[in-house]
Amino acid sequence: MCTELQAQQTRLSRLQLHNGDQLTGQILTQTADVVTLQPSYSTAIVIQRADIKQIQQLNAGSVKQLDHNKVMTSTPAKKASDWSLEIDVSASSRHGKQNASLLNLTGSAEYQKTAWRGVFDLLYDYEMKEQAPKTHQYKLSPGIDYYLEQRLFWRLTSDYQYNYLAADYKNIDISTGPGYAVFQEKQLQLDLSLMAGLKRASFRDTEPLRNLLASTSLSYHFAALEWDLQYQFERWPLEFYSEGNLMKLLNQPLSYLSFNYELVSNTGLRYRLSDQIRLSWSYDYNLTDMEAYLPRQPRVSFDIKDLRQKLSIGASF
C-alpha cells in the first residue's frame, strides 16, 4: 500500500499550454482555478487553468530515466512558435471530349497566445470548362477565439465572399457565439460552436433580378452549428478531418422564397510525407434547401447541391 501511494505521488504529468509550451513535472496540488507543478529543473510553479490546454499522465515507461547530474542541469523544452501556417494547392487540366482546368488554393494562418487564438482562412477557386469559366470566387475568413475556461471559448468570426459569376456576387457574414472543445487529446480533437449572426447578400443589377428584387442587397439573421474534427491515426501518418456548418435562417426577406437551411461541409484525409509536406484528399458537399411560392402556382421545393472531390498537396509551418 505504501509503495502504491509513493508511486502516485511521484507520477509525472505533461501540461500542454494554449501558447504551445509543454511543461513536465509532478502535480503537487490542483484546484478549479490553478495547478501547482513541480518540474525537475526549477522550483514549483503555479499555472492558471485558463492557460492549460491539456493535462497528460505519463507512464513510467514513457519517461526516460535521467541520472542526477542531468536532472540538475536540464532546461525546459524549446518554446513552440505562436504562429502556424497551412497552405494547400490543387491544380489539374484535362483535354479530350471536354476540356477542363481547375485551380484551388486554401490557406490558414493561426496565432495563439495565452487565452487568445486568432485565425485567418483564405479560399480561391477557379474552374473552366470548354473555354468558359464555371467557377471563379474567393473567400476571406478572419476570426478570434477567447478561452473562458480550459474547454469553453467565445468565438467571433466574419466571412467575405466574392463570386465573379454568381448573381449573388458578394456575401458578408458576421457571427458570434460560444464554443466547446469536446475532445482535446493529441489523437482526437473536436470543437463545436453555436453561432448567431447577420448575413448580407448583394445581387447584380441585371434585368431578371431587377424585376424580382426591390433592392440589390438583402439581409438575413441566422443561427448555425459549426464543427471542427481532427483524428490522427495511431500507427499511420494519416489524419482524418471534417469541418463545416449547418445554418438556419431566422428571417425570410423574400415573400416568394423560403430558405430552410444550408449545409457546408469539407471532409477528407491528409497523408504526411514529412513533418511539413502532406497529400490531401477532400470531399466538399454543399446543400441549400429552398421553397418557392409563386402566384397561383403550387409550392415548389428544390435543393441546390454542389459536390466536389480534389487531390491536393500542402505544407504546414
Secondary structure, 3 states (H helix, E strand, C coil): CHHHHHHHHCCCEEEEECCCCEEEEEEEEECCCEEEEEECCCCCEEEEHHHEEEEEECCHHHCCCCCHHHHHHCCCCCCCCCEEEEEEEEEEEECCCCCEEEEEEEEEEEEEECCEEEEEEEEEEEEEECCEEEEEEEEEEEEEEEECCCCEEEEEEEEEEEECCCCCCEEEEEEEEEEEEEEECCCEEEEEEEEEEEEEEECCCCHHHHHHCCCCEEEEEEEEEEEEEEEECCCCCEEEEEEEEEEEECCCCCCCEEEEEEEEEEEEEEEECCCCEEEEEEEEEEEEEEEECCCCCCCEEEEEEEEEEEEEEEEEC
